[in-house]
Structures are given as structure tokens and as C-alpha cells.
Amino acid sequence: MKTYVFRVVLEPDGDRWLAYAPALKDLGGATWGDTEEEALQNIKQVVEMTVEGLVEHSEPIPEEPQSDVLVLSDPRVAVTL
């Protein structure tokens, strides 16, 4: 079992917030929200769905660049405050 931690970027975009995971952006790892918190919740769902799709289709999960993806060999729980 591996734990993947993806860096996400949150940027204001007019009256909403853009959120994306750089390591997954080319695979559809981007979304938006009306608030920063909503965008963060949405990108979490998008990252999960993107990774699940990769696994379902037996495609590799990005593990680089290290500045955008942290891969750990043991289970972890992340909390964002």
C-alpha cells in the first residue's frame, strides 16, 4: 500500500477560486469553487476520482516531480487546516 500526497494550488479567479493539482493537471486534475474552501473540497474529490480512474485503467499514478507528489510506503492521514 502506498500513500500519495498531491500538492494543490488555489488561485483567485475573478469572483471564484481555481484549484488544481500540478502533477494531475494534464489528466483533468483541476476544478473551481465559489470560495477557497469550496475549491479545496472540490479538488480533493477531483484528485480522488482521477487517481481511481488511473488505477481502474491500470495506468501509472504520477510520482514526480517530488515537489508536487509525495509518495509514502505506509498509510497516512492528512488534515488541512
Backbone as a chain_set.jsonl record, in Angstrom:
{"seq": "MKTYVFRVVLEPDGDRWLAYAPALKDLGGATWGDTEEEALQNIKQVVEMTVEGLVEHSEPIPEEPQSDVLVLSDPRVAVTL", "coords": {"N": [[0.843, -1.177, 0.0], [0.505, 2.216, -0.822], [0.8, 5.667, 0.021], [-0.283, 8.6, -1.416], [0.454, 11.976, -1.705], [-0.675, 14.879, -2.977], [0.368, 18.005, -4.12], [-1.551, 20.967, -4.124], [-2.789, 23.822, -5.875], [-4.244, 26.884, -5.161], [-5.961, 29.532, -6.506], [-7.149, 32.867, -6.797], [-9.762, 33.709, -9.067], [-11.203, 35.951, -10.581], [-14.411, 36.241, -9.409], [-14.387, 33.793, -8.194], [-12.65, 30.745, -7.157], [-9.841, 29.053, -8.402], [-8.632, 25.743, -8.514], [-6.05, 23.351, -8.606], [-4.153, 20.332, -9.139], [-0.882, 20.212, -9.747], [0.603, 17.911, -10.653], [-1.365, 16.356, -11.703], [-2.752, 17.858, -13.477], [-2.74, 17.764, -16.326], [-4.209, 15.518, -16.636], [-6.736, 16.119, -16.03], [-6.954, 17.124, -13.497], [-8.167, 19.511, -12.201], [-10.263, 22.164, -10.972], [-12.873, 24.303, -9.659], [-14.257, 26.713, -7.322], [-16.749, 28.571, -5.508], [-15.786, 29.692, -3.2], [-12.644, 29.75, -1.424], [-12.482, 27.557, 0.313], [-14.472, 25.862, -0.744], [-13.367, 25.326, -3.266], [-11.1, 23.919, -2.467], [-12.277, 21.636, -1.29], [-13.488, 20.615, -3.586], [-11.262, 20.061, -5.256], [-10.075, 18.04, -3.838], [-11.913, 15.949, -4.192], [-11.738, 15.705, -6.989], [-9.047, 14.93, -7.322], [-9.105, 12.436, -6.009], [-10.947, 11.054, -7.674], [-9.558, 11.138, -10.114], [-7.22, 9.664, -9.562], [-8.406, 7.204, -8.868], [-9.501, 6.559, -11.367], [-7.163, 6.221, -12.877], [-6.069, 3.963, -11.624], [-8.127, 2.119, -12.114], [-7.908, 1.845, -14.871], [-5.466, 0.697, -15.106], [-3.273, 2.413, -15.325], [-0.262, 4.286, -14.736], [0.223, 6.013, -11.636], [1.098, 9.35, -11.212], [4.29, 10.039, -9.849], [6.12, 11.962, -9.694], [6.912, 15.419, -10.362], [8.952, 15.499, -7.388], [8.403, 17.751, -5.932], [5.726, 18.114, -6.29], [4.419, 15.744, -5.738], [4.207, 13.513, -3.11], [5.213, 10.409, -2.146], [4.508, 7.802, -0.059], [5.383, 4.848, 1.712], [3.843, 3.809, 3.688], [0.574, 3.879, 5.263], [-1.078, 7.028, 5.712], [-2.688, 9.852, 7.24], [-3.961, 12.878, 6.205], [-4.502, 16.177, 7.284], [-5.949, 19.21, 6.637], [-5.807, 22.489, 7.644]], "CA": [[0.0, 0.0, 0.0], [1.225, 3.487, -0.881], [0.043, 6.893, 0.261], [0.103, 9.672, -2.327], [0.064, 13.315, -1.277], [-0.518, 15.764, -4.124], [0.327, 19.443, -3.869], [-2.582, 21.661, -4.885], [-2.643, 25.271, -5.992], [-5.506, 27.617, -5.096], [-5.743, 30.888, -7.013], [-8.373, 33.616, -7.088], [-10.051, 33.843, -10.495], [-12.38, 36.812, -10.601], [-15.236, 36.08, -8.212], [-14.324, 32.402, -7.752], [-11.307, 30.229, -6.899], [-9.354, 27.962, -9.23], [-7.811, 24.788, -7.767], [-5.528, 22.264, -9.44], [-3.002, 19.561, -8.678], [0.04, 20.277, -10.888], [1.001, 16.591, -11.152], [-2.518, 15.72, -12.35], [-3.464, 18.866, -14.273], [-2.902, 17.283, -17.7], [-5.132, 14.383, -16.589], [-8.037, 16.635, -15.605], [-6.907, 17.448, -12.072], [-8.422, 20.932, -11.962], [-11.65, 22.486, -10.685], [-13.047, 25.649, -9.116], [-15.289, 26.844, -6.301], [-17.137, 29.954, -5.22], [-14.915, 30.131, -2.111], [-11.398, 28.998, -1.336], [-12.785, 26.291, 0.97], [-15.199, 25.019, -1.69], [-12.402, 24.891, -4.277], [-10.251, 22.898, -1.849], [-13.089, 20.42, -1.199], [-13.686, 20.102, -4.943], [-10.031, 19.483, -5.798], [-9.872, 16.764, -3.146], [-12.741, 14.974, -4.899], [-11.188, 15.52, -8.336], [-7.816, 14.138, -7.192], [-9.503, 11.068, -5.708], [-11.54, 10.456, -8.871], [-8.513, 10.984, -11.128], [-6.369, 8.53, -9.174], [-9.22, 5.994, -9.01], [-9.579, 6.265, -12.796], [-5.867, 5.692, -13.304], [-5.96, 2.597, -11.109], [-9.112, 1.306, -12.828], [-7.419, 1.592, -16.229], [-4.102, 0.167, -14.971], [-2.31, 3.426, -15.737], [0.576, 4.681, -13.6], [-0.081, 7.222, -10.873], [2.306, 10.19, -11.215], [5.071, 10.077, -8.616], [7.089, 13.052, -9.85], [8.12, 15.778, -9.627], [8.854, 15.363, -5.938], [7.84, 18.975, -5.36], [4.281, 18.069, -6.472], [3.867, 14.465, -5.288], [4.932, 12.815, -2.061], [4.773, 9.016, -2.12], [4.946, 7.166, 1.181], [5.119, 3.415, 1.65], [2.925, 3.424, 4.747], [-0.641, 4.697, 5.268], [-1.059, 8.286, 6.453], [-3.894, 10.66, 7.185], [-3.615, 14.286, 6.103], [-5.515, 17.115, 7.743], [-5.648, 20.562, 6.191], [-6.496, 23.486, 8.477]], "C": [[0.89, 1.242, 0.0], [0.258, 4.621, -0.559], [0.594, 7.963, -0.664], [-0.42, 10.996, -1.777], [0.372, 14.248, -2.441], [-0.594, 17.218, -3.681], [-0.786, 20.044, -4.711], [-2.314, 23.158, -4.849], [-4.046, 25.862, -5.983], [-5.221, 29.05, -5.516], [-7.08, 31.595, -7.199], [-8.518, 33.802, -8.59], [-11.341, 34.652, -10.627], [-13.158, 36.658, -9.305], [-15.297, 34.626, -7.73], [-12.868, 32.0, -7.541], [-11.019, 29.05, -7.821], [-8.483, 27.059, -8.361], [-7.329, 23.702, -8.726], [-4.354, 21.585, -8.746], [-2.022, 19.518, -9.848], [0.412, 18.914, -11.474], [-0.125, 15.901, -11.915], [-3.243, 16.647, -13.309], [-3.713, 18.392, -15.707], [-3.863, 16.097, -17.794], [-6.519, 14.811, -16.124], [-8.09, 17.036, -14.146], [-7.048, 18.927, -11.787], [-9.916, 21.141, -11.738], [-11.718, 23.914, -10.168], [-14.102, 25.596, -8.02], [-15.599, 28.31, -6.082], [-16.309, 30.555, -4.096], [-13.644, 29.296, -2.132], [-11.644, 27.613, -0.728], [-13.512, 25.337, 0.028], [-14.261, 24.487, -2.776], [-11.499, 23.79, -3.723], [-11.013, 21.581, -1.701], [-13.249, 19.783, -2.58], [-12.429, 19.447, -5.492], [-9.711, 18.169, -5.102], [-10.663, 15.668, -3.861], [-12.18, 14.672, -6.287], [-9.921, 14.668, -8.294], [-8.173, 12.681, -6.926], [-10.066, 10.371, -6.943], [-10.501, 10.217, -9.955], [-7.633, 9.781, -10.815], [-7.139, 7.223, -9.289], [-9.339, 5.588, -10.475], [-8.28, 5.693, -13.329], [-5.716, 4.242, -12.871], [-6.893, 1.669, -11.886], [-8.639, 0.932, -14.231], [-5.97, 1.095, -16.267], [-3.047, 1.123, -15.515], [-1.494, 3.859, -14.522], [0.088, 5.969, -12.937], [1.191, 8.063, -10.856], [2.984, 10.204, -9.846], [6.132, 11.169, -8.657], [6.391, 14.245, -10.475], [7.884, 15.718, -8.118], [8.286, 16.613, -5.277], [6.311, 18.989, -5.45], [3.625, 16.792, -5.957], [4.787, 13.872, -4.228], [4.359, 11.408, -2.005], [5.385, 8.364, -0.889], [4.558, 5.696, 1.139], [4.189, 2.933, 2.759], [1.714, 4.36, 4.763], [-0.472, 5.941, 6.153], [-2.433, 8.926, 6.352], [-3.452, 12.117, 7.157], [-4.798, 15.123, 6.567], [-5.074, 18.5, 7.319], [-6.47, 21.533, 7.016], [-6.275, 24.872, 7.913]], "O": [[1.888, 1.313, 0.718], [-0.939, 4.538, -0.832], [1.8, 8.204, -0.693], [-1.594, 11.114, -1.427], [1.525, 14.395, -2.845], [-1.509, 17.611, -2.957], [-0.954, 19.68, -5.875], [-1.697, 23.68, -3.921], [-4.929, 25.401, -6.706], [-4.346, 29.707, -4.953], [-8.036, 31.0, -7.697], [-7.537, 34.025, -9.3], [-12.428, 34.093, -10.767], [-12.628, 36.915, -8.224], [-16.172, 34.275, -6.94], [-11.96, 32.811, -7.723], [-11.854, 28.163, -7.994], [-7.685, 27.549, -7.561], [-8.093, 23.199, -9.549], [-3.671, 22.165, -7.902], [-2.296, 18.854, -10.848], [0.523, 18.788, -12.694], [0.121, 14.973, -12.685], [-4.253, 16.258, -13.897], [-4.801, 18.606, -16.242], [-4.282, 15.713, -18.886], [-7.377, 13.969, -15.856], [-9.174, 17.265, -13.611], [-6.155, 19.537, -11.2], [-10.738, 20.383, -12.253], [-10.734, 24.651, -10.232], [-14.755, 24.573, -7.815], [-14.804, 29.183, -6.429], [-16.138, 31.772, -4.029], [-13.585, 28.255, -2.787], [-11.087, 26.618, -1.193], [-13.211, 24.143, -0.004], [-14.355, 23.321, -3.159], [-11.172, 22.838, -4.431], [-10.452, 20.517, -1.959], [-13.157, 18.564, -2.724], [-12.507, 18.394, -6.126], [-9.133, 17.272, -5.716], [-10.138, 14.581, -4.106], [-12.151, 13.516, -6.71], [-9.739, 13.785, -9.132], [-7.606, 11.782, -7.548], [-9.708, 9.229, -7.231], [-10.554, 9.2, -10.647], [-7.336, 8.975, -11.697], [-6.589, 6.227, -9.76], [-9.284, 4.401, -10.793], [-8.297, 4.775, -14.149], [-5.288, 3.393, -13.653], [-6.502, 0.567, -12.271], [-8.93, -0.159, -14.721], [-5.335, 1.075, -17.321], [-2.05, 0.694, -16.096], [-1.988, 3.802, -13.396], [-0.395, 6.886, -13.602], [2.259, 7.551, -10.522], [2.328, 10.363, -8.817], [6.95, 11.278, -7.744], [5.334, 14.067, -11.081], [6.758, 15.867, -7.644], [7.744, 16.537, -4.174], [5.662, 19.783, -4.768], [2.411, 16.756, -5.76], [5.994, 13.748, -4.434], [3.153, 11.234, -1.834], [6.601, 8.368, -0.697], [3.516, 5.342, 0.588], [3.789, 1.769, 2.767], [1.813, 5.507, 4.325], [0.185, 5.901, 7.193], [-3.235, 8.58, 5.485], [-2.656, 12.542, 7.995], [-5.951, 14.807, 6.273], [-3.952, 18.918, 7.609], [-7.693, 21.416, 7.083], [-6.772, 25.852, 8.469]]}, "num_chains": 1, "name": "protein.A"}
